[in-house]
Amino acid sequence: MAATQLRDIRKTRPLRVLSPADWEHWTGKGYVIVRQAVAPDTVAALAEGLCSFLDMRPDDPATWTSPHTGNDRLPGHSGLVEMYNHQAQWDARQTPRVYEAFADIWDRADLWVTIDFANVNPPNRGPRAFDGFIHWDVDTSTDPLPVSCQAVLSLTHGDEEIGGFQCVPEIFAEWEKWVSGQPADRDPFTPDITGYSITTPEVAPGDLIIFNSLLPHGVHPNVSADRVRMAQYLTMAPAWEDHADLREARVRFWRDRVPPHPPEGGVRKAEADLYGPAKLTGLGERLLGLRGWAEGRVVG
């Protein structure tokens, strides 16, 4: 897999989606916002699909906070939804603008997309209330440091009131200074952000935030009175086409509509009972691993 840190990549391919200013922000701050990465009709279809999956009615707040609205695997009921294979989720993953943004990030074309879950955050009150958090999903004590990125697609307008993605760019920007001042036994998954400010970028439906996994990040609570925040998680990384077992497992997750990992406590609904396999474009087949990047083979 990749050995060069993403912030240290020297571009060999022309930028497709990101501007030079975007690239500078990505390498310096650890994240970039791809505006209108996904079309409004796909965003609307996915939001509608999430409401159906969770038995939520937008005009009835009483349906927003039932116990099955999220999953307790994330801190403070922060909204994880075990839905992976809705057609609109795949439409977002196989959107050319999304793919080309990740191709810019990795400076290569042969990528696979994650089969990841969604997120729904109703107003932050009652038993589901939480204070928000900042963390890393990778172990920042390893040498060399992990090389990966993550992303969140906003399905609703996002700001400091409705919450959503938040981060601490200054720690990313001055990593060596920050880490040199930390104790040897620091928590490699939870940074001490004393003296640093938290940034909550404002986003519109269809905007994609791509962030370096070394950027301290988390979820800002939804403190609005009557707004529901919705998002989809996805990312892309270099394809492992030589790993036949992994490739075939990915195809099975899509074909059979099963979770890519055993969900704790079960899932709200079995997707295999709701719809058939999502329709894939040629790009989607390659991002899944159903078809190879170098030639036209089909597996599974």
TITOR-742840 format. One line per 10 residues: number of its first residue (from 1); their letters; for each residue x, y, z of C-alpha. Coordinates in pm, whole numbers. Layout:
N
NUM = A = X,Y,Z | ...
% end
This chain:
300
1 = MAATQLRDIR = 0,0,0 | 94,369,-13 | 406,469,180 | 414,845,112 | 204,1056,346 | -87,1210,155 | 19,1562,253 | 365,1494,102 | 252,1371,-239 | 405,1564,-527
11 = KTRPLRVLSP = 152,1569,-806 | 234,1383,-1126 | -118,1401,-1271 | -322,1713,-1349 | -584,1809,-1092 | -929,1696,-1207 | -1162,1845,-946 | -953,2021,-684 | -813,2366,-756 | -455,2462,-662
21 = ADWEHWTGKG = -601,2648,-363 | -794,2333,-265 | -474,2130,-286 | -290,2378,-66 | -571,2367,190 | -575,1985,178 | -201,1950,239 | -183,2231,495 | -507,2199,692 | -579,1828,643
31 = YVIVRQAVAP = -919,1857,477 | -1088,1991,165 | -1451,2055,77 | -1566,1946,-268 | -1869,2164,-328 | -2171,2005,-499 | -1988,1676,-538 | -2316,1483,-568 | -2627,1583,-763 | -2937,1709,-575
41 = DTVAALAEGL = -3156,1421,-696 | -2912,1164,-553 | -2896,1356,-223 | -3276,1368,-204 | -3310,997,-288 | -3064,901,-16 | -3231,1122,244 | -3565,966,153 | -3410,619,170 | -3275,686,519
51 = CSFLDMRPDD = -3614,810,638 | -3777,493,505 | -3508,269,657 | -3551,436,998 | -3928,479,978 | -3880,853,1019 | -4134,1109,899 | -3982,1453,838 | -4303,1623,956 | -4326,1424,1281
61 = PATWTSPHTG = -4046,1489,1535 | -4178,1204,1750 | -4036,962,1491 | -3686,1116,1492 | -3560,984,1824 | -3676,625,1850 | -3408,386,1980 | -3339,245,1634 | -3259,584,1478 | -2891,510,1529
71 = NDRLPGHSGL = -2661,249,1674 | -2478,255,2007 | -2141,160,1857 | -2036,525,1834 | -1998,753,2139 | -2312,912,2275 | -2557,773,2020 | -2388,990,1757 | -2600,861,1474 | -2449,561,1296
81 = VEMYNHQAQW = -2704,393,1069 | -2635,39,946 | -2752,97,590 | -2493,25,321 | -2637,-76,-17 | -2922,157,-108 | -2912,255,-475 | -2858,621,-383 | -2557,529,-168 | -2401,358,-468
91 = DARQTPRVYE = -2501,646,-695 | -2306,879,-465 | -2006,643,-456 | -1992,611,-834 | -2041,982,-907 | -1753,1082,-1137 | -1688,1408,-949 | -1648,1215,-622 | -1413,962,-781 | -1206,1230,-953
101 = AFADIWDRAD = -1162,1420,-627 | -1014,1109,-466 | -801,1050,-775 | -661,1398,-714 | -595,1317,-347 | -415,989,-420 | -257,1101,-752 | -367,775,-911 | -669,629,-1089 | -698,269,-962
111 = LWVTIDFANV = -910,312,-651 | -1167,115,-453 | -1452,274,-259 | -1553,176,92 | -1893,18,157 | -1970,236,453 | -2267,339,663 | -2474,656,697 | -2539,896,983 | -2857,1060,1116
121 = NPPNRGPRAF = -2848,1309,1405 | -3180,1444,1534 | -3174,1740,1775 | -2941,1667,2065 | -3163,1627,2370 | -3308,1361,2594 | -3140,1020,2633 | -2962,1058,2299 | -2783,1381,2397 | -2403,1391,2380
131 = DGFIHWDVDT = -2131,1654,2404 | -1953,1585,2077 | -1601,1452,2050 | -1263,1482,1880 | -1061,1171,1802 | -864,978,1542 | -977,652,1383 | -614,545,1332 | -331,481,1577 | -118,797,1574
141 = STDPLPVSCQ = 159,635,1780 | 279,408,1498 | 601,463,1308 | 553,523,1023 | 220,696,1067 | -84,550,886 | -156,672,532 | -529,706,468 | -813,949,422 | -1183,959,511
151 = AVLSLTHGDE = -1482,1156,387 | -1835,1254,475 | -2104,1353,225 | -2354,1602,367 | -2718,1534,280 | -2840,1839,473 | -2715,2190,535 | -2443,2180,800 | -2330,2450,1043 | -2246,2492,1412
161 = EIGGFQCVPE = -2614,2470,1506 | -2703,2144,1333 | -2357,2005,1399 | -2179,1738,1201 | -1814,1715,1103 | -1571,1910,1319 | -1192,1911,1328 | -876,2071,1467 | -669,2177,1164 | -399,2350,1368
171 = IFAEWEKWVS = -281,2023,1525 | -254,1870,1178 | -67,2174,1047 | 190,2172,1328 | 199,1802,1402 | 567,1781,1498 | 538,2072,1742 | 221,1935,1897 | 335,1576,1938 | 674,1681,2078
181 = GQPADRDPFT = 491,1848,2366 | 281,1543,2453 | 366,1283,2720 | 508,949,2611 | 194,769,2728 | -53,996,2543 | -374,844,2410 | -300,780,2038 | -671,793,1953 | -780,1099,2156
191 = PDITGYSITT = -577,1419,2128 | -530,1679,2398 | -665,1988,2223 | -595,2233,2504 | -520,2570,2351 | -654,2475,2007 | -985,2573,1850 | -1237,2341,1689 | -1352,2414,1333 | -1702,2318,1213
201 = PEVAPGDLII = -1710,2381,835 | -2035,2505,686 | -2161,2275,410 | -2458,2244,177 | -2640,1928,71 | -2417,1743,-176 | -2089,1882,-41 | -1817,1626,31 | -1557,1680,304 | -1244,1471,244
211 = FNSLLPHGVH = -1001,1465,536 | -665,1312,616 | -700,1041,881 | -429,1218,1083 | -656,1522,1122 | -820,1525,1467 | -1191,1516,1393 | -1529,1413,1527 | -1898,1497,1549 | -2036,1829,1670
221 = PNVSADRVRM = -2371,1779,1847 | -2694,1891,1683 | -2813,2176,1905 | -3085,2295,1668 | -3447,2304,1771 | -3601,2120,1478 | -3343,2011,1220 | -3213,1660,1145 | -2858,1620,1019 | -2798,1343,763
231 = AQYLTMAPAW = -2474,1227,604 | -2310,936,426 | -1958,815,501 | -1740,704,213 | -1379,708,110 | -1149,566,-156 | -804,410,-143 | -570,227,-381 | -734,-93,-509 | -605,-429,-381
241 = EDHADLREAR = -689,-620,-697 | -437,-897,-622 | -624,-986,-299 | -882,-1221,-449 | -1056,-1304,-120 | -1103,-939,-31 | -1223,-855,-381 | -1476,-1139,-378 | -1598,-1041,-30 | -1660,-685,-151
251 = VRFWRDRVPP = -1861,-815,-445 | -2066,-1032,-206 | -2141,-733,22 | -2287,-551,-278 | -2456,-849,-450 | -2615,-998,-136 | -2676,-667,45 | -2508,-777,366 | -2307,-557,607 | -1931,-552,544
261 = HPPEGGVRKA = -1877,-636,912 | -2098,-805,1172 | -2308,-524,1327 | -2321,-518,1706 | -2675,-568,1825 | -2807,-647,1479 | -2935,-411,1211 | -3256,-213,1195 | -3364,-390,876 | -3204,-651,650
271 = EADLYGPAKL = -3128,-474,324 | -3154,-804,137 | -3527,-796,218 | -3572,-439,93 | -3415,-421,-253 | -3196,-600,-503 | -2832,-522,-582 | -2771,-160,-676 | -2716,-90,-1044 | -2354,-3,-1112
281 = TGLGERLLGL = -2199,200,-1389 | -1870,94,-1544 | -1696,324,-1297 | -1893,172,-1010 | -1793,-181,-1114 | -1426,-82,-1096 | -1466,103,-767 | -1626,-208,-618 | -1376,-455,-767 | -1631,-632,-984
291 = RGWAEGRVVG = -1423,-526,-1284 | -1049,-467,-1292 | -899,-128,-1371 | -641,-253,-1620 | -868,-476,-1826 | -1225,-582,-1860 | -1249,-890,-1642 | -1556,-943,-1425 | -1544,-1147,-1103 | -1816,-1317,-900
% end
